[in-house]
Amino acid sequence: MSWIEQNGSLVREFKTPDFMTAYRLVSAVVNPAESLKHHPDISFGWGYVRIALTTHDAGGVTALDHQLARAMDEAVKSFDL
């Protein structure tokens, strides 16, 4: 699944084989978020990671959200999901 716009956010969900893979995937997207000083909403657990990007002060999805989505995709491309 790729990024979709949903309720004013850019959202991507990942299926993972276990909790540790979900944790490692979340860890992999921290540096891109910090680099851009743009912080996503992330939820994860056994078998899944859900990331939502939005620019709150702009009231929705902006170019910065798309830029971070591309950077996150690059950060997790080594995961075999």
mmJSON file of the N, C-alpha and C atoms, coordinates in Angstrom:
{"data_MODEL":{"atom_site":{
"group_PDB":["ATOM","ATOM","ATOM","ATOM","ATOM","ATOM","ATOM","ATOM","ATOM","ATOM","ATOM","ATOM","ATOM","ATOM","ATOM","ATOM","ATOM","ATOM","ATOM","ATOM","ATOM","ATOM","ATOM","ATOM","ATOM","ATOM","ATOM","ATOM","ATOM","ATOM","ATOM","ATOM","ATOM","ATOM","ATOM","ATOM","ATOM","ATOM","ATOM","ATOM","ATOM","ATOM","ATOM","ATOM","ATOM","ATOM","ATOM","ATOM","ATOM","ATOM","ATOM","ATOM","ATOM","ATOM","ATOM","ATOM","ATOM","ATOM","ATOM","ATOM","ATOM","ATOM","ATOM","ATOM","ATOM","ATOM","ATOM","ATOM","ATOM","ATOM","ATOM","ATOM","ATOM","ATOM","ATOM","ATOM","ATOM","ATOM","ATOM","ATOM","ATOM","ATOM","ATOM","ATOM","ATOM","ATOM","ATOM","ATOM","ATOM","ATOM","ATOM","ATOM","ATOM","ATOM","ATOM","ATOM","ATOM","ATOM","ATOM","ATOM","ATOM","ATOM","ATOM","ATOM","ATOM","ATOM","ATOM","ATOM","ATOM","ATOM","ATOM","ATOM","ATOM","ATOM","ATOM","ATOM","ATOM","ATOM","ATOM","ATOM","ATOM","ATOM","ATOM","ATOM","ATOM","ATOM","ATOM","ATOM","ATOM","ATOM","ATOM","ATOM","ATOM","ATOM","ATOM","ATOM","ATOM","ATOM","ATOM","ATOM","ATOM","ATOM","ATOM","ATOM","ATOM","ATOM","ATOM","ATOM","ATOM","ATOM","ATOM","ATOM","ATOM","ATOM","ATOM","ATOM","ATOM","ATOM","ATOM","ATOM","ATOM","ATOM","ATOM","ATOM","ATOM","ATOM","ATOM","ATOM","ATOM","ATOM","ATOM","ATOM","ATOM","ATOM","ATOM","ATOM","ATOM","ATOM","ATOM","ATOM","ATOM","ATOM","ATOM","ATOM","ATOM","ATOM","ATOM","ATOM","ATOM","ATOM","ATOM","ATOM","ATOM","ATOM","ATOM","ATOM","ATOM","ATOM","ATOM","ATOM","ATOM","ATOM","ATOM","ATOM","ATOM","ATOM","ATOM","ATOM","ATOM","ATOM","ATOM","ATOM","ATOM","ATOM","ATOM","ATOM","ATOM","ATOM","ATOM","ATOM","ATOM","ATOM","ATOM","ATOM","ATOM","ATOM","ATOM","ATOM","ATOM","ATOM","ATOM","ATOM","ATOM","ATOM","ATOM","ATOM","ATOM","ATOM","ATOM","ATOM","ATOM","ATOM","ATOM"],
"id":[1,2,3,4,5,6,7,8,9,10,11,12,13,14,15,16,17,18,19,20,21,22,23,24,25,26,27,28,29,30,31,32,33,34,35,36,37,38,39,40,41,42,43,44,45,46,47,48,49,50,51,52,53,54,55,56,57,58,59,60,61,62,63,64,65,66,67,68,69,70,71,72,73,74,75,76,77,78,79,80,81,82,83,84,85,86,87,88,89,90,91,92,93,94,95,96,97,98,99,100,101,102,103,104,105,106,107,108,109,110,111,112,113,114,115,116,117,118,119,120,121,122,123,124,125,126,127,128,129,130,131,132,133,134,135,136,137,138,139,140,141,142,143,144,145,146,147,148,149,150,151,152,153,154,155,156,157,158,159,160,161,162,163,164,165,166,167,168,169,170,171,172,173,174,175,176,177,178,179,180,181,182,183,184,185,186,187,188,189,190,191,192,193,194,195,196,197,198,199,200,201,202,203,204,205,206,207,208,209,210,211,212,213,214,215,216,217,218,219,220,221,222,223,224,225,226,227,228,229,230,231,232,233,234,235,236,237,238,239,240,241,242,243],
"type_symbol":["N","C","C","N","C","C","N","C","C","N","C","C","N","C","C","N","C","C","N","C","C","N","C","C","N","C","C","N","C","C","N","C","C","N","C","C","N","C","C","N","C","C","N","C","C","N","C","C","N","C","C","N","C","C","N","C","C","N","C","C","N","C","C","N","C","C","N","C","C","N","C","C","N","C","C","N","C","C","N","C","C","N","C","C","N","C","C","N","C","C","N","C","C","N","C","C","N","C","C","N","C","C","N","C","C","N","C","C","N","C","C","N","C","C","N","C","C","N","C","C","N","C","C","N","C","C","N","C","C","N","C","C","N","C","C","N","C","C","N","C","C","N","C","C","N","C","C","N","C","C","N","C","C","N","C","C","N","C","C","N","C","C","N","C","C","N","C","C","N","C","C","N","C","C","N","C","C","N","C","C","N","C","C","N","C","C","N","C","C","N","C","C","N","C","C","N","C","C","N","C","C","N","C","C","N","C","C","N","C","C","N","C","C","N","C","C","N","C","C","N","C","C","N","C","C","N","C","C","N","C","C","N","C","C","N","C","C","N","C","C","N","C","C"],
"label_atom_id":["N","CA","C","N","CA","C","N","CA","C","N","CA","C","N","CA","C","N","CA","C","N","CA","C","N","CA","C","N","CA","C","N","CA","C","N","CA","C","N","CA","C","N","CA","C","N","CA","C","N","CA","C","N","CA","C","N","CA","C","N","CA","C","N","CA","C","N","CA","C","N","CA","C","N","CA","C","N","CA","C","N","CA","C","N","CA","C","N","CA","C","N","CA","C","N","CA","C","N","CA","C","N","CA","C","N","CA","C","N","CA","C","N","CA","C","N","CA","C","N","CA","C","N","CA","C","N","CA","C","N","CA","C","N","CA","C","N","CA","C","N","CA","C","N","CA","C","N","CA","C","N","CA","C","N","CA","C","N","CA","C","N","CA","C","N","CA","C","N","CA","C","N","CA","C","N","CA","C","N","CA","C","N","CA","C","N","CA","C","N","CA","C","N","CA","C","N","CA","C","N","CA","C","N","CA","C","N","CA","C","N","CA","C","N","CA","C","N","CA","C","N","CA","C","N","CA","C","N","CA","C","N","CA","C","N","CA","C","N","CA","C","N","CA","C","N","CA","C","N","CA","C","N","CA","C","N","CA","C","N","CA","C","N","CA","C","N","CA","C","N","CA","C","N","CA","C","N","CA","C","N","CA","C"],
"label_alt_id":[null,null,null,null,null,null,null,null,null,null,null,null,null,null,null,null,null,null,null,null,null,null,null,null,null,null,null,null,null,null,null,null,null,null,null,null,null,null,null,null,null,null,null,null,null,null,null,null,null,null,null,null,null,null,null,null,null,null,null,null,null,null,null,null,null,null,null,null,null,null,null,null,null,null,null,null,null,null,null,null,null,null,null,null,null,null,null,null,null,null,null,null,null,null,null,null,null,null,null,null,null,null,null,null,null,null,null,null,null,null,null,null,null,null,null,null,null,null,null,null,null,null,null,null,null,null,null,null,null,null,null,null,null,null,null,null,null,null,null,null,null,null,null,null,null,null,null,null,null,null,null,null,null,null,null,null,null,null,null,null,null,null,null,null,null,null,null,null,null,null,null,null,null,null,null,null,null,null,null,null,null,null,null,null,null,null,null,null,null,null,null,null,null,null,null,null,null,null,null,null,null,null,null,null,null,null,null,null,null,null,null,null,null,null,null,null,null,null,null,null,null,null,null,null,null,null,null,null,null,null,null,null,null,null,null,null,null,null,null,null,null,null,null],
"label_comp_id":["MET","MET","MET","SER","SER","SER","TRP","TRP","TRP","ILE","ILE","ILE","GLU","GLU","GLU","GLN","GLN","GLN","ASN","ASN","ASN","GLY","GLY","GLY","SER","SER","SER","LEU","LEU","LEU","VAL","VAL","VAL","ARG","ARG","ARG","GLU","GLU","GLU","PHE","PHE","PHE","LYS","LYS","LYS","THR","THR","THR","PRO","PRO","PRO","ASP","ASP","ASP","PHE","PHE","PHE","MET","MET","MET","THR","THR","THR","ALA","ALA","ALA","TYR","TYR","TYR","ARG","ARG","ARG","LEU","LEU","LEU","VAL","VAL","VAL","SER","SER","SER","ALA","ALA","ALA","VAL","VAL","VAL","VAL","VAL","VAL","ASN","ASN","ASN","PRO","PRO","PRO","ALA","ALA","ALA","GLU","GLU","GLU","SER","SER","SER","LEU","LEU","LEU","LYS","LYS","LYS","HIS","HIS","HIS","HIS","HIS","HIS","PRO","PRO","PRO","ASP","ASP","ASP","ILE","ILE","ILE","SER","SER","SER","PHE","PHE","PHE","GLY","GLY","GLY","TRP","TRP","TRP","GLY","GLY","GLY","TYR","TYR","TYR","VAL","VAL","VAL","ARG","ARG","ARG","ILE","ILE","ILE","ALA","ALA","ALA","LEU","LEU","LEU","THR","THR","THR","THR","THR","THR","HIS","HIS","HIS","ASP","ASP","ASP","ALA","ALA","ALA","GLY","GLY","GLY","GLY","GLY","GLY","VAL","VAL","VAL","THR","THR","THR","ALA","ALA","ALA","LEU","LEU","LEU","ASP","ASP","ASP","HIS","HIS","HIS","GLN","GLN","GLN","LEU","LEU","LEU","ALA","ALA","ALA","ARG","ARG","ARG","ALA","ALA","ALA","MET","MET","MET","ASP","ASP","ASP","GLU","GLU","GLU","ALA","ALA","ALA","VAL","VAL","VAL","LYS","LYS","LYS","SER","SER","SER","PHE","PHE","PHE","ASP","ASP","ASP","LEU","LEU","LEU"],
"label_asym_id":["A","A","A","A","A","A","A","A","A","A","A","A","A","A","A","A","A","A","A","A","A","A","A","A","A","A","A","A","A","A","A","A","A","A","A","A","A","A","A","A","A","A","A","A","A","A","A","A","A","A","A","A","A","A","A","A","A","A","A","A","A","A","A","A","A","A","A","A","A","A","A","A","A","A","A","A","A","A","A","A","A","A","A","A","A","A","A","A","A","A","A","A","A","A","A","A","A","A","A","A","A","A","A","A","A","A","A","A","A","A","A","A","A","A","A","A","A","A","A","A","A","A","A","A","A","A","A","A","A","A","A","A","A","A","A","A","A","A","A","A","A","A","A","A","A","A","A","A","A","A","A","A","A","A","A","A","A","A","A","A","A","A","A","A","A","A","A","A","A","A","A","A","A","A","A","A","A","A","A","A","A","A","A","A","A","A","A","A","A","A","A","A","A","A","A","A","A","A","A","A","A","A","A","A","A","A","A","A","A","A","A","A","A","A","A","A","A","A","A","A","A","A","A","A","A","A","A","A","A","A","A","A","A","A","A","A","A","A","A","A","A","A","A"],
"label_entity_id":["1","1","1","1","1","1","1","1","1","1","1","1","1","1","1","1","1","1","1","1","1","1","1","1","1","1","1","1","1","1","1","1","1","1","1","1","1","1","1","1","1","1","1","1","1","1","1","1","1","1","1","1","1","1","1","1","1","1","1","1","1","1","1","1","1","1","1","1","1","1","1","1","1","1","1","1","1","1","1","1","1","1","1","1","1","1","1","1","1","1","1","1","1","1","1","1","1","1","1","1","1","1","1","1","1","1","1","1","1","1","1","1","1","1","1","1","1","1","1","1","1","1","1","1","1","1","1","1","1","1","1","1","1","1","1","1","1","1","1","1","1","1","1","1","1","1","1","1","1","1","1","1","1","1","1","1","1","1","1","1","1","1","1","1","1","1","1","1","1","1","1","1","1","1","1","1","1","1","1","1","1","1","1","1","1","1","1","1","1","1","1","1","1","1","1","1","1","1","1","1","1","1","1","1","1","1","1","1","1","1","1","1","1","1","1","1","1","1","1","1","1","1","1","1","1","1","1","1","1","1","1","1","1","1","1","1","1","1","1","1","1","1","1"],
"label_seq_id":[1,1,1,2,2,2,3,3,3,4,4,4,5,5,5,6,6,6,7,7,7,8,8,8,9,9,9,10,10,10,11,11,11,12,12,12,13,13,13,14,14,14,15,15,15,16,16,16,17,17,17,18,18,18,19,19,19,20,20,20,21,21,21,22,22,22,23,23,23,24,24,24,25,25,25,26,26,26,27,27,27,28,28,28,29,29,29,30,30,30,31,31,31,32,32,32,33,33,33,34,34,34,35,35,35,36,36,36,37,37,37,38,38,38,39,39,39,40,40,40,41,41,41,42,42,42,43,43,43,44,44,44,45,45,45,46,46,46,47,47,47,48,48,48,49,49,49,50,50,50,51,51,51,52,52,52,53,53,53,54,54,54,55,55,55,56,56,56,57,57,57,58,58,58,59,59,59,60,60,60,61,61,61,62,62,62,63,63,63,64,64,64,65,65,65,66,66,66,67,67,67,68,68,68,69,69,69,70,70,70,71,71,71,72,72,72,73,73,73,74,74,74,75,75,75,76,76,76,77,77,77,78,78,78,79,79,79,80,80,80,81,81,81],
"pdbx_PDB_ins_code":[null,null,null,null,null,null,null,null,null,null,null,null,null,null,null,null,null,null,null,null,null,null,null,null,null,null,null,null,null,null,null,null,null,null,null,null,null,null,null,null,null,null,null,null,null,null,null,null,null,null,null,null,null,null,null,null,null,null,null,null,null,null,null,null,null,null,null,null,null,null,null,null,null,null,null,null,null,null,null,null,null,null,null,null,null,null,null,null,null,null,null,null,null,null,null,null,null,null,null,null,null,null,null,null,null,null,null,null,null,null,null,null,null,null,null,null,null,null,null,null,null,null,null,null,null,null,null,null,null,null,null,null,null,null,null,null,null,null,null,null,null,null,null,null,null,null,null,null,null,null,null,null,null,null,null,null,null,null,null,null,null,null,null,null,null,null,null,null,null,null,null,null,null,null,null,null,null,null,null,null,null,null,null,null,null,null,null,null,null,null,null,null,null,null,null,null,null,null,null,null,null,null,null,null,null,null,null,null,null,null,null,null,null,null,null,null,null,null,null,null,null,null,null,null,null,null,null,null,null,null,null,null,null,null,null,null,null,null,null,null,null,null,null],
"Cartn_x":[0.849,0.0,0.889,0.476,1.228,0.48,0.976,0.364,-0.98,-1.96,-3.271,-3.661,-4.432,-4.965,-6.257,-6.336,-7.467,-7.706,-8.856,-9.232,-8.19,-7.695,-6.75,-5.33,-5.024,-3.678,-3.219,-1.929,-1.323,-0.997,-1.551,-1.503,-0.89,-0.074,0.439,0.416,-0.008,-0.027,0.871,1.644,2.548,2.112,2.14,1.948,3.335,3.569,4.87,4.682,5.728,5.579,5.574,6.005,6.073,6.266,6.288,6.403,7.764,8.836,10.176,10.397,9.835,9.941,9.179,8.014,7.252,8.071,8.682,9.516,10.69,11.36,12.501,12.062,10.895,10.384,10.119,9.499,9.268,10.599,11.571,12.889,13.529,13.278,13.879,13.322,12.108,11.513,11.743,12.37,12.619,13.607,14.708,15.715,15.19,14.469,13.918,12.974,12.168,11.249,12.026,13.036,13.853,14.6,15.112,15.856,14.999,13.728,12.819,12.072,12.311,11.603,10.084,9.642,8.224,7.876,7.012,6.825,5.471,5.487,4.253,3.557,2.304,1.594,1.841,2.333,2.663,1.996,1.371,0.893,1.443,1.797,2.307,2.054,2.104,1.923,2.327,1.909,2.271,1.643,2.487,2.019,1.636,1.812,1.421,2.15,2.249,2.678,1.759,1.236,0.398,1.019,1.294,1.901,0.937,0.704,-0.141,0.645,0.67,1.376,0.37,0.496,-0.312,0.438,0.168,0.751,-0.354,-0.351,-1.452,-1.701,-0.643,-0.857,-1.342,-1.239,-1.778,-3.158,-3.545,-4.861,-4.994,-3.897,-3.978,-2.64,-2.695,-1.513,-0.834,0.487,1.272,2.431,3.211,4.397,5.37,5.449,6.339,5.932,4.638,4.165,4.574,4.444,4.848,6.357,7.113,8.572,8.96,8.321,8.617,8.177,7.052,6.598,7.647,8.19,9.231,10.477,10.866,12.042,11.805,10.601,10.276,10.264,9.726,9.743,11.174,12.053,13.468,14.066,13.706,14.262,13.828,12.665,12.161,12.219,12.816,12.814,13.595,14.497,15.248,14.422,13.288,12.42,11.692,11.63,10.985,9.507,8.724,7.296,6.406],
"Cartn_y":[-1.186,0.0,1.242,2.239,3.478,4.535,5.744,6.839,7.219,7.471,7.943,9.165,10.045,11.171,10.712,10.973,10.505,11.472,12.079,12.978,14.063,14.697,15.791,15.374,14.09,13.578,12.714,12.563,11.621,10.386,9.239,8.045,6.868,6.119,4.848,3.821,2.629,1.524,0.408,-0.141,-1.242,-2.473,-3.61,-4.899,-5.449,-5.891,-6.437,-7.85,-8.666,-10.052,-10.211,-9.164,-9.283,-7.9,-7.859,-6.598,-5.944,-6.718,-6.136,-5.502,-6.088,-5.465,-4.149,-4.113,-2.863,-1.811,-2.199,-1.28,-0.764,-1.645,-1.233,-0.303,-0.558,0.309,1.709,1.786,3.087,3.778,3.043,3.623,4.171,3.516,3.944,5.269,5.616,6.863,8.058,7.826,8.915,9.939,9.486,10.422,11.318,10.786,11.69,12.742,12.34,13.287,14.371,13.972,14.941,15.858,15.309,16.112,17.223,16.904,17.892,18.697,18.349,18.992,18.955,17.79,17.564,16.195,16.155,14.936,14.297,13.034,12.322,11.786,11.424,10.617,9.172,8.381,6.987,6.103,5.041,3.999,2.675,1.798,0.499,-0.527,-1.756,-2.886,-4.146,-5.271,-6.53,-6.563,-6.572,-6.758,-5.51,-4.329,-3.144,-1.882,-0.948,0.425,1.317,2.362,3.342,4.714,5.398,6.723,7.715,8.834,9.896,11.197,11.862,13.125,14.232,15.341,16.511,17.733,18.861,20.11,20.847,20.712,21.213,22.699,23.5,24.945,25.355,24.457,24.733,24.096,23.274,22.652,21.482,20.826,19.657,19.273,18.589,18.048,19.147,19.244,20.223,19.523,20.315,19.776,19.163,19.71,19.161,17.737,17.48,16.12,15.152,15.587,14.738,14.513,15.544,15.417,14.403,14.486,13.537,12.126,11.997,10.67,10.026,10.798,10.254,9.854,10.689,10.378,9.124,8.972,7.776,6.539,6.659,5.517,5.066,6.021,5.699,5.004,5.482,4.929,3.495,3.113,1.763,0.817,1.258,0.405,-0.892,-0.936,-2.174,-3.228,-2.825,-3.781,-4.593,-5.869,-6.75,-6.924,-5.891,-5.919,-5.9],
"Cartn_z":[0.0,0.0,0.0,-0.703,-0.716,0.106,0.072,0.824,0.207,1.087,0.632,1.465,0.873,1.631,2.292,3.602,4.378,5.532,5.58,6.678,6.947,5.903,6.062,6.398,6.221,6.483,5.319,5.213,4.285,5.118,4.756,5.608,4.857,5.583,5.051,6.174,5.83,6.778,6.257,7.16,6.845,7.622,6.978,7.654,7.934,9.156,9.522,10.067,10.001,10.454,11.967,12.691,14.15,14.776,16.081,16.809,16.611,16.643,16.516,15.15,14.105,12.786,12.769,13.374,13.475,14.216,15.307,16.091,15.259,14.552,13.723,12.593,12.022,10.981,11.541,12.698,13.345,13.604,14.104,14.372,13.098,11.975,10.709,10.203,10.593,10.09,11.015,12.15,13.099,12.528,11.958,11.452,10.331,9.343,8.338,8.938,9.894,10.532,11.278,12.017,12.743,11.788,10.709,9.734,9.142,8.904,8.33,9.406,10.658,11.78,11.55,11.132,10.838,11.401,12.379,13.165,12.91,12.503,12.175,13.423,13.219,14.207,13.812,14.746,14.466,15.507,15.026,15.935,15.406,16.328,15.906,16.986,16.555,17.457,16.724,17.24,16.607,15.221,14.194,12.835,12.057,12.637,11.875,12.329,11.39,11.662,10.85,11.476,10.781,10.99,9.886,9.937,9.293,9.972,9.432,9.448,8.299,8.151,7.861,8.555,8.284,8.794,8.194,8.665,9.406,10.721,11.542,11.34,11.297,11.177,9.789,8.81,7.474,7.305,8.253,8.205,7.254,6.941,6.066,5.476,4.361,3.708,2.881,3.025,2.283,1.577,0.858,0.17,1.168,2.377,3.403,3.775,3.84,4.143,3.032,1.792,0.668,0.658,1.011,1.087,2.164,3.327,4.402,4.015,3.351,2.904,1.994,1.059,0.164,0.96,1.914,2.74,3.586,4.104,4.889,4.012,2.813,1.882,1.62,1.44,1.213,2.439,3.622,4.869,5.131,4.625,4.922,3.724,2.625,1.435,1.617,2.581,2.817,3.567,4.135,4.813,3.748,3.927,2.95,3.338,3.021,3.413,2.202],
"occupancy":[1.0,1.0,1.0,1.0,1.0,1.0,1.0,1.0,1.0,1.0,1.0,1.0,1.0,1.0,1.0,1.0,1.0,1.0,1.0,1.0,1.0,1.0,1.0,1.0,1.0,1.0,1.0,1.0,1.0,1.0,1.0,1.0,1.0,1.0,1.0,1.0,1.0,1.0,1.0,1.0,1.0,1.0,1.0,1.0,1.0,1.0,1.0,1.0,1.0,1.0,1.0,1.0,1.0,1.0,1.0,1.0,1.0,1.0,1.0,1.0,1.0,1.0,1.0,1.0,1.0,1.0,1.0,1.0,1.0,1.0,1.0,1.0,1.0,1.0,1.0,1.0,1.0,1.0,1.0,1.0,1.0,1.0,1.0,1.0,1.0,1.0,1.0,1.0,1.0,1.0,1.0,1.0,1.0,1.0,1.0,1.0,1.0,1.0,1.0,1.0,1.0,1.0,1.0,1.0,1.0,1.0,1.0,1.0,1.0,1.0,1.0,1.0,1.0,1.0,1.0,1.0,1.0,1.0,1.0,1.0,1.0,1.0,1.0,1.0,1.0,1.0,1.0,1.0,1.0,1.0,1.0,1.0,1.0,1.0,1.0,1.0,1.0,1.0,1.0,1.0,1.0,1.0,1.0,1.0,1.0,1.0,1.0,1.0,1.0,1.0,1.0,1.0,1.0,1.0,1.0,1.0,1.0,1.0,1.0,1.0,1.0,1.0,1.0,1.0,1.0,1.0,1.0,1.0,1.0,1.0,1.0,1.0,1.0,1.0,1.0,1.0,1.0,1.0,1.0,1.0,1.0,1.0,1.0,1.0,1.0,1.0,1.0,1.0,1.0,1.0,1.0,1.0,1.0,1.0,1.0,1.0,1.0,1.0,1.0,1.0,1.0,1.0,1.0,1.0,1.0,1.0,1.0,1.0,1.0,1.0,1.0,1.0,1.0,1.0,1.0,1.0,1.0,1.0,1.0,1.0,1.0,1.0,1.0,1.0,1.0,1.0,1.0,1.0,1.0,1.0,1.0,1.0,1.0,1.0,1.0,1.0,1.0,1.0,1.0,1.0,1.0,1.0,1.0],
"B_iso_or_equiv":[0.0,0.0,0.0,0.0,0.0,0.0,0.0,0.0,0.0,0.0,0.0,0.0,0.0,0.0,0.0,0.0,0.0,0.0,0.0,0.0,0.0,0.0,0.0,0.0,0.0,0.0,0.0,0.0,0.0,0.0,0.0,0.0,0.0,0.0,0.0,0.0,0.0,0.0,0.0,0.0,0.0,0.0,0.0,0.0,0.0,0.0,0.0,0.0,0.0,0.0,0.0,0.0,0.0,0.0,0.0,0.0,0.0,0.0,0.0,0.0,0.0,0.0,0.0,0.0,0.0,0.0,0.0,0.0,0.0,0.0,0.0,0.0,0.0,0.0,0.0,0.0,0.0,0.0,0.0,0.0,0.0,0.0,0.0,0.0,0.0,0.0,0.0,0.0,0.0,0.0,0.0,0.0,0.0,0.0,0.0,0.0,0.0,0.0,0.0,0.0,0.0,0.0,0.0,0.0,0.0,0.0,0.0,0.0,0.0,0.0,0.0,0.0,0.0,0.0,0.0,0.0,0.0,0.0,0.0,0.0,0.0,0.0,0.0,0.0,0.0,0.0,0.0,0.0,0.0,0.0,0.0,0.0,0.0,0.0,0.0,0.0,0.0,0.0,0.0,0.0,0.0,0.0,0.0,0.0,0.0,0.0,0.0,0.0,0.0,0.0,0.0,0.0,0.0,0.0,0.0,0.0,0.0,0.0,0.0,0.0,0.0,0.0,0.0,0.0,0.0,0.0,0.0,0.0,0.0,0.0,0.0,0.0,0.0,0.0,0.0,0.0,0.0,0.0,0.0,0.0,0.0,0.0,0.0,0.0,0.0,0.0,0.0,0.0,0.0,0.0,0.0,0.0,0.0,0.0,0.0,0.0,0.0,0.0,0.0,0.0,0.0,0.0,0.0,0.0,0.0,0.0,0.0,0.0,0.0,0.0,0.0,0.0,0.0,0.0,0.0,0.0,0.0,0.0,0.0,0.0,0.0,0.0,0.0,0.0,0.0,0.0,0.0,0.0,0.0,0.0,0.0,0.0,0.0,0.0,0.0,0.0,0.0,0.0,0.0,0.0,0.0,0.0,0.0],
"pdbx_formal_charge":[null,null,null,null,null,null,null,null,null,null,null,null,null,null,null,null,null,null,null,null,null,null,null,null,null,null,null,null,null,null,null,null,null,null,null,null,null,null,null,null,null,null,null,null,null,null,null,null,null,null,null,null,null,null,null,null,null,null,null,null,null,null,null,null,null,null,null,null,null,null,null,null,null,null,null,null,null,null,null,null,null,null,null,null,null,null,null,null,null,null,null,null,null,null,null,null,null,null,null,null,null,null,null,null,null,null,null,null,null,null,null,null,null,null,null,null,null,null,null,null,null,null,null,null,null,null,null,null,null,null,null,null,null,null,null,null,null,null,null,null,null,null,null,null,null,null,null,null,null,null,null,null,null,null,null,null,null,null,null,null,null,null,null,null,null,null,null,null,null,null,null,null,null,null,null,null,null,null,null,null,null,null,null,null,null,null,null,null,null,null,null,null,null,null,null,null,null,null,null,null,null,null,null,null,null,null,null,null,null,null,null,null,null,null,null,null,null,null,null,null,null,null,null,null,null,null,null,null,null,null,null,null,null,null,null,null,null,null,null,null,null,null,null],
"auth_seq_id":[1,1,1,2,2,2,3,3,3,4,4,4,5,5,5,6,6,6,7,7,7,8,8,8,9,9,9,10,10,10,11,11,11,12,12,12,13,13,13,14,14,14,15,15,15,16,16,16,17,17,17,18,18,18,19,19,19,20,20,20,21,21,21,22,22,22,23,23,23,24,24,24,25,25,25,26,26,26,27,27,27,28,28,28,29,29,29,30,30,30,31,31,31,32,32,32,33,33,33,34,34,34,35,35,35,36,36,36,37,37,37,38,38,38,39,39,39,40,40,40,41,41,41,42,42,42,43,43,43,44,44,44,45,45,45,46,46,46,47,47,47,48,48,48,49,49,49,50,50,50,51,51,51,52,52,52,53,53,53,54,54,54,55,55,55,56,56,56,57,57,57,58,58,58,59,59,59,60,60,60,61,61,61,62,62,62,63,63,63,64,64,64,65,65,65,66,66,66,67,67,67,68,68,68,69,69,69,70,70,70,71,71,71,72,72,72,73,73,73,74,74,74,75,75,75,76,76,76,77,77,77,78,78,78,79,79,79,80,80,80,81,81,81],
"auth_comp_id":["MET","MET","MET","SER","SER","SER","TRP","TRP","TRP","ILE","ILE","ILE","GLU","GLU","GLU","GLN","GLN","GLN","ASN","ASN","ASN","GLY","GLY","GLY","SER","SER","SER","LEU","LEU","LEU","VAL","VAL","VAL","ARG","ARG","ARG","GLU","GLU","GLU","PHE","PHE","PHE","LYS","LYS","LYS","THR","THR","THR","PRO","PRO","PRO","ASP","ASP","ASP","PHE","PHE","PHE","MET","MET","MET","THR","THR","THR","ALA","ALA","ALA","TYR","TYR","TYR","ARG","ARG","ARG","LEU","LEU","LEU","VAL","VAL","VAL","SER","SER","SER","ALA","ALA","ALA","VAL","VAL","VAL","VAL","VAL","VAL","ASN","ASN","ASN","PRO","PRO","PRO","ALA","ALA","ALA","GLU","GLU","GLU","SER","SER","SER","LEU","LEU","LEU","LYS","LYS","LYS","HIS","HIS","HIS","HIS","HIS","HIS","PRO","PRO","PRO","ASP","ASP","ASP","ILE","ILE","ILE","SER","SER","SER","PHE","PHE","PHE","GLY","GLY","GLY","TRP","TRP","TRP","GLY","GLY","GLY","TYR","TYR","TYR","VAL","VAL","VAL","ARG","ARG","ARG","ILE","ILE","ILE","ALA","ALA","ALA","LEU","LEU","LEU","THR","THR","THR","THR","THR","THR","HIS","HIS","HIS","ASP","ASP","ASP","ALA","ALA","ALA","GLY","GLY","GLY","GLY","GLY","GLY","VAL","VAL","VAL","THR","THR","THR","ALA","ALA","ALA","LEU","LEU","LEU","ASP","ASP","ASP","HIS","HIS","HIS","GLN","GLN","GLN","LEU","LEU","LEU","ALA","ALA","ALA","ARG","ARG","ARG","ALA","ALA","ALA","MET","MET","MET","ASP","ASP","ASP","GLU","GLU","GLU","ALA","ALA","ALA","VAL","VAL","VAL","LYS","LYS","LYS","SER","SER","SER","PHE","PHE","PHE","ASP","ASP","ASP","LEU","LEU","LEU"],
"auth_asym_id":["A","A","A","A","A","A","A","A","A","A","A","A","A","A","A","A","A","A","A","A","A","A","A","A","A","A","A","A","A","A","A","A","A","A","A","A","A","A","A","A","A","A","A","A","A","A","A","A","A","A","A","A","A","A","A","A","A","A","A","A","A","A","A","A","A","A","A","A","A","A","A","A","A","A","A","A","A","A","A","A","A","A","A","A","A","A","A","A","A","A","A","A","A","A","A","A","A","A","A","A","A","A","A","A","A","A","A","A","A","A","A","A","A","A","A","A","A","A","A","A","A","A","A","A","A","A","A","A","A","A","A","A","A","A","A","A","A","A","A","A","A","A","A","A","A","A","A","A","A","A","A","A","A","A","A","A","A","A","A","A","A","A","A","A","A","A","A","A","A","A","A","A","A","A","A","A","A","A","A","A","A","A","A","A","A","A","A","A","A","A","A","A","A","A","A","A","A","A","A","A","A","A","A","A","A","A","A","A","A","A","A","A","A","A","A","A","A","A","A","A","A","A","A","A","A","A","A","A","A","A","A","A","A","A","A","A","A","A","A","A","A","A","A"],
"auth_atom_id":["N","CA","C","N","CA","C","N","CA","C","N","CA","C","N","CA","C","N","CA","C","N","CA","C","N","CA","C","N","CA","C","N","CA","C","N","CA","C","N","CA","C","N","CA","C","N","CA","C","N","CA","C","N","CA","C","N","CA","C","N","CA","C","N","CA","C","N","CA","C","N","CA","C","N","CA","C","N","CA","C","N","CA","C","N","CA","C","N","CA","C","N","CA","C","N","CA","C","N","CA","C","N","CA","C","N","CA","C","N","CA","C","N","CA","C","N","CA","C","N","CA","C","N","CA","C","N","CA","C","N","CA","C","N","CA","C","N","CA","C","N","CA","C","N","CA","C","N","CA","C","N","CA","C","N","CA","C","N","CA","C","N","CA","C","N","CA","C","N","CA","C","N","CA","C","N","CA","C","N","CA","C","N","CA","C","N","CA","C","N","CA","C","N","CA","C","N","CA","C","N","CA","C","N","CA","C","N","CA","C","N","CA","C","N","CA","C","N","CA","C","N","CA","C","N","CA","C","N","CA","C","N","CA","C","N","CA","C","N","CA","C","N","CA","C","N","CA","C","N","CA","C","N","CA","C","N","CA","C","N","CA","C","N","CA","C","N","CA","C","N","CA","C","N","CA","C","N","CA","C","N","CA","C"],
"pdbx_PDB_model_num":[1,1,1,1,1,1,1,1,1,1,1,1,1,1,1,1,1,1,1,1,1,1,1,1,1,1,1,1,1,1,1,1,1,1,1,1,1,1,1,1,1,1,1,1,1,1,1,1,1,1,1,1,1,1,1,1,1,1,1,1,1,1,1,1,1,1,1,1,1,1,1,1,1,1,1,1,1,1,1,1,1,1,1,1,1,1,1,1,1,1,1,1,1,1,1,1,1,1,1,1,1,1,1,1,1,1,1,1,1,1,1,1,1,1,1,1,1,1,1,1,1,1,1,1,1,1,1,1,1,1,1,1,1,1,1,1,1,1,1,1,1,1,1,1,1,1,1,1,1,1,1,1,1,1,1,1,1,1,1,1,1,1,1,1,1,1,1,1,1,1,1,1,1,1,1,1,1,1,1,1,1,1,1,1,1,1,1,1,1,1,1,1,1,1,1,1,1,1,1,1,1,1,1,1,1,1,1,1,1,1,1,1,1,1,1,1,1,1,1,1,1,1,1,1,1,1,1,1,1,1,1,1,1,1,1,1,1,1,1,1,1,1,1]
}}}
